[in-house]
Amino acid sequence: MTDIALDLKGPLRIGTRGSPLALWQARHVADALRAVFPALAAPGAIEIVEIRTTGDRVQDRLLAEIGGKGLFAKEIEEALAEGRIDIAVHSMKDVETVLADGFVIAAVLERADPRDAWIAPGGASGLRLDDLPAGARVGTASLRRKAQILARRPDLVVVPFRGNVGTRLGKLEAGEAEATLLAKAGLDRLGMTDCITEPLSPEKMLPAAAQGAVGVEARAGDVDLVAALARIDHAPTATCIRAERALLAALDGSCRTPIGAIAALDQSGGLRLEGLLASEDGERSWRVERGGAAADAERIGLDAGAELRARGDAALLV
């Protein structure tokens, strides 16, 4: 397929959430497509459609209480099903491990830094995780982050923080907590790295599965479009994400369960995966490491998830 635009009746409509980061991601996908298909560089050839999701509208409750991270993708997927958009752009960490029938992740772009960033007033000169005084408040709505913070610092108090990047940084500035955490990839993309006090290594804070990766969803029946989107797929990222999401699927994990996963490729074609299952209070946690051929990414993830399920507390996975 040489010209994707010829197969469309109008502009290529890209559906996305309306936050600054989500819009950056949609524009990033648009730029990648323009680089491969010059016809899409014409004025009006691509249209970005903002969709306000339930996850964006409801800010006074934790995601786990209103349906989980899938709420960020569900209504965008509905727009895709109804033909109001042609493709959807998601943060892959917000995408359910099993897609609804008729949809595929047609491309995953090259991953940014997957680590979490620790943020305290003063940026690089602020207090780090290990330096906070006992009783200090850390703002996060992520049970994964909460569990790992309390496992390392049970003397801290975790308070709920929700909202986009700007909202959460505003809450920190207003003194609602002494520190917070955000995905480093998002801060890098928005040019807001000055606020980072400390990028947290996976040893301190295992990231969410697929954190830092942007995915493009399409209708499976749009065969030519799916084939075209494969042109912007970053195979190494897709391989790592496959392992991480397989681990999540084996645990049937959601934002109601503290789960972390990170995979990396080596120069010899091997893949190494680290996984974590924990209790929300951080008192119990289980880690697993797996390695093997990159071609076996999904099997490695499923195997690692099965071990965590066998070793962990079954009550966490209900």
C-alpha positions in Angstrom: 0.0 0.0 0.0 1.7 3.2 -1.1 -0.9 5.9 -0.2 -3.1 5.4 2.8 -5.0 8.5 2.1 -6.4 7.1 -1.1 -8.3 4.4 0.9 -10.1 7.0 3.0 -13.2 9.0 2.2 -11.9 12.0 4.1 -9.1 12.9 6.5 -7.6 10.2 8.7 -9.3 10.8 12.0 -7.2 10.0 15.0 -9.1 9.6 18.3 -7.5 10.6 21.6 -8.1 11.9 25.0 -7.8 15.6 25.3 -5.1 16.0 27.9 -1.8 17.7 26.8 0.1 14.4 27.0 -2.6 12.5 25.1 -2.6 15.2 22.4 1.2 15.1 22.2 1.0 11.3 21.7 -1.7 11.7 18.9 0.5 14.3 17.1 3.5 12.0 17.5 1.6 9.2 15.7 0.4 11.7 13.1 4.1 12.7 12.5 5.2 9.1 12.2 2.5 8.4 9.6 3.4 11.6 7.6 7.0 10.4 7.5 6.0 7.1 5.9 3.1 8.3 3.8 3.9 11.8 2.3 0.3 12.3 1.1 -0.7 12.6 4.8 1.4 15.7 5.0 -1.1 17.6 2.9 -3.2 20.2 4.8 -6.3 18.6 6.3 -5.2 15.0 5.6 -5.1 14.2 9.3 -7.7 15.2 11.8 -7.2 14.8 15.6 -10.5 14.1 17.4 -10.5 14.8 21.1 -12.7 12.4 23.2 -13.5 13.2 26.9 -13.6 9.9 28.7 -15.3 8.9 32.0 -11.8 8.5 33.5 -11.1 12.2 32.6 -14.5 13.5 33.8 -14.6 11.7 37.2 -11.7 13.1 39.2 -13.0 12.7 42.8 -12.7 8.9 42.9 -9.9 6.4 42.4 -9.8 4.7 39.1 -10.2 1.3 40.8 -13.6 2.4 42.1 -15.0 3.5 38.8 -13.9 0.8 36.5 -10.1 1.0 36.2 -7.7 2.4 33.6 -9.7 0.8 30.8 -12.1 3.8 31.2 -9.5 5.9 29.4 -9.7 3.6 26.4 -13.2 2.4 26.4 -15.0 5.4 25.1 -12.3 6.1 22.5 -12.8 2.5 21.4 -16.6 3.1 21.2 -15.9 6.0 18.8 -13.8 3.7 16.7 -16.6 1.0 16.6 -19.1 3.7 15.5 -16.9 5.0 12.7 -16.4 8.4 14.2 -12.7 7.9 14.1 -10.4 5.8 12.0 -7.7 4.9 14.6 -7.3 5.4 18.3 -4.1 6.4 20.1 -3.6 5.2 23.7 -1.0 5.0 26.4 -0.4 1.3 26.3 -0.5 1.0 30.1 -4.1 2.0 29.9 -5.2 -0.6 27.4 -6.9 -3.8 28.6 -4.9 -7.0 28.0 -7.8 -8.5 26.1 -9.3 -6.2 23.4 -12.9 -6.3 22.4 -13.7 -8.4 19.4 -13.0 -6.6 16.1 -10.1 -4.5 17.3 -6.3 -4.8 17.1 -3.3 -2.9 18.3 -1.9 -2.3 14.8 1.3 -0.5 15.9 3.3 0.4 19.0 5.7 3.3 18.6 9.3 3.3 20.1 9.1 3.4 23.8 10.3 6.3 25.9 11.9 6.0 29.3 9.6 3.6 31.2 10.7 4.6 34.7 8.6 6.5 37.3 9.8 9.9 38.3 9.9 11.0 42.0 8.9 14.7 42.3 9.3 16.9 45.3 9.3 20.7 45.6 12.6 22.0 44.4 13.0 19.6 41.5 16.5 18.1 41.5 17.3 19.6 44.8 14.1 18.3 46.5 13.9 15.6 49.0 14.2 12.1 47.6 12.2 9.1 48.5 14.7 7.8 51.1 15.1 11.3 52.6 11.5 12.2 53.4 10.7 12.6 57.1 8.5 10.0 58.7 4.8 10.9 58.3 5.4 12.8 55.1 2.6 12.6 52.5 3.1 11.1 49.0 0.3 11.8 46.5 -0.6 9.0 44.0 -3.7 7.2 42.9 -1.7 4.2 41.7 -1.9 1.2 43.9 1.3 -0.2 42.3 3.2 3.0 43.3 1.5 3.0 46.8 2.5 -0.6 47.5 6.1 -0.1 46.5 6.4 3.2 48.4 5.1 1.6 51.6 7.2 -1.5 51.2 10.3 0.7 51.2 9.0 3.4 53.5 6.1 2.2 55.7 6.4 5.4 57.8 5.1 7.5 54.9 1.4 8.4 54.3 0.0 7.9 50.8 -2.8 10.2 49.8 -4.9 10.0 46.6 -3.8 12.2 43.7 -5.7 12.1 40.4 -5.7 14.3 37.3 -3.4 15.0 34.4 0.2 16.0 34.8 -0.5 19.7 35.3 -3.2 19.0 37.8 -1.1 16.7 39.9 1.9 19.1 39.9 -0.5 21.8 40.9 -1.7 19.8 43.9 1.9 19.3 44.9 2.6 23.0 44.6 -0.5 23.7 46.7 1.0 21.6 49.5 -1.5 18.7 49.4 1.5 16.4 49.6 5.3 16.5 50.1 6.0 14.5 47.0 4.3 12.7 44.1 5.2 10.4 41.2 4.6 10.6 37.5 5.7 8.5 34.5 9.0 10.0 33.3 8.0 9.4 29.7 5.2 11.9 30.0 7.3 14.5 31.6 10.0 14.1 28.9 7.4 14.4 26.2 5.9 17.6 27.7 9.4 19.2 28.3 8.8 19.2 32.0 11.8 17.3 33.3 12.9 20.2 35.5 10.4 19.1 38.1 12.0 15.7 38.5 13.8 15.1 41.7 14.8 11.5 41.1 14.1 9.0 38.3 13.3 5.8 40.2 15.2 2.6 39.1 13.2 -0.6 38.7 14.8 -1.8 41.9 13.1 1.0 43.8 9.9 1.2 41.7 9.0 -1.4 39.1 7.0 0.4 36.4 3.5 -0.5 35.1 3.3 -2.9 32.3 3.8 -1.1 29.0 4.6 2.2 30.7 6.1 4.7 28.2 4.7 3.1 25.1 2.1 4.6 22.7 -0.2 2.2 20.9 -2.4 2.6 17.8 -5.7 0.7 17.8 -7.7 0.0 14.6 -10.7 -2.0 13.5 -9.5 -5.5 12.5 -11.6 -5.4 9.4 -9.8 -2.3 8.0 -7.2 -4.7 6.5 -5.4 -2.1 4.4 -5.2 0.4 7.2 -3.9 -2.2 9.6 -1.2 -3.1 7.1 -0.3 0.5 6.7 0.0 1.1 10.4 2.4 -1.8 10.6 4.9 0.5 8.8 5.2 2.6 12.0 5.4 -0.3 14.4 8.6 -0.5 16.5 9.3 -4.2 16.7 11.6 -4.1 19.8 9.1 -2.1 21.8 6.3 -4.4 20.6 8.2 -7.4 21.8 8.8 -6.1 25.3 5.3 -4.9 25.6 4.0 -8.4 24.6 5.9 -10.0 27.5 4.8 -7.4 30.0 1.1 -7.6 29.0 1.2 -11.4 28.9 2.3 -11.3 32.6 -0.5 -8.9 33.4 -3.0 -11.1 31.5 -1.8 -14.2 33.4 -2.6 -12.4 36.7 -5.8 -11.0 35.2 -4.4 -7.8 36.6 -6.0 -4.3 36.7 -5.4 -1.1 38.6 -7.2 -2.8 41.5 -4.1 -5.0 42.0 -0.5 -3.7 42.5 1.4 -5.3 39.6 4.6 -4.1 37.9 6.5 -5.4 34.9 9.4 -4.4 32.8 11.1 -6.2 29.9 14.3 -5.4 28.0 16.1 -6.9 25.1 19.8 -7.6 24.9 22.1 -7.5 21.9 22.0 -11.3 21.4 18.3 -11.4 20.8 17.4 -12.4 24.3 14.7 -10.9 26.5 14.7 -10.4 30.3 11.5 -9.7 32.2 11.0 -8.6 35.8 7.6 -8.8 37.4 6.0 -7.8 40.8 2.8 -8.6 42.6 2.2 -6.9 45.9 -0.5 -6.1 48.5 -1.7 -2.5 48.6 -0.2 -1.9 52.0 3.2 -3.0 50.8 3.6 -5.6 53.6 3.7 -8.5 51.1 5.3 -8.6 47.7 6.6 -11.2 45.3 9.1 -10.6 42.5 10.0 -12.8 39.6 12.6 -12.7 36.8 12.5 -14.6 33.6 14.7 -14.7 30.5 14.6 -16.3 27.1 14.5 -15.7 23.4 12.7 -12.5 22.3 10.6 -14.7 19.9 9.1 -16.3 23.1 8.1 -13.0 24.7 4.5 -13.9 25.3 5.4 -17.3 26.7 7.9 -15.7 29.0 5.3 -13.3 30.3 2.7 -15.9 30.8 5.2 -18.1 32.7 6.3 -15.2 34.9 2.7 -14.3 35.6 1.8 -17.9 36.5 4.7 -18.1 39.0 3.5 -14.8 40.7 0.0 -16.2 40.8 1.2 -19.4 42.4 3.5 -17.7 44.9 1.3 -14.7 45.7 -1.8 -14.3 47.9 -4.8 -15.4 45.9 -7.0 -12.9 47.7 -5.1 -10.1 45.9 -6.3 -11.4 42.5 -10.1 -11.6 43.3 
